[in-house]
Amino acid sequence: MSLQFIESSCVGPVSTAELDRMKSMIQNDYVGFRFDPEYVHLLQRCNGGEPVTKYFRAPSGLLAPPIERFLHYAQLSSLTDRSLAFFSCKRFLVGS
């Protein structure tokens, strides 16, 4: 399934350097961690975007909770909309 995103909802493609920093941080707890290549491709297209379809079926067939927005890997200093800082992956990984 190809996800569609609300136009202008993304914060821009993730930089390789930022993704490497996040991977290193995660590997501190999960040695051998790798980002799924499909996920990295998604981040190149729509880092932090709002999906058009917010509801998906879980493998069990039940309706999963809505996805309002994907977390992003953008540098906080590069965000033009400061309210998006809340949706940073770093905020959820390190509690900053």
QUISUL-V649767 format. One record per pair of residues at least 12 apart in sequence whose C-alpha atoms are under 6 Angstrom apart, sorted by the first residue. I is the first residue (numbers start at 1). J is the second residue. If there is no record, write none. Layout:
i:j
I:J
I:J
This chain:
i:j
4:51
4:52
5:50
5:51
5:52
6:50
6:52
9:49
9:50
10:46
10:47
10:48
10:49
11:47
11:48
12:47
13:44
13:47
14:43
14:44
14:73
47:72
48:70
48:71
48:72
49:69
49:70
50:69
54:66
54:67
71:87
71:88
71:89
72:88
72:89
73:89
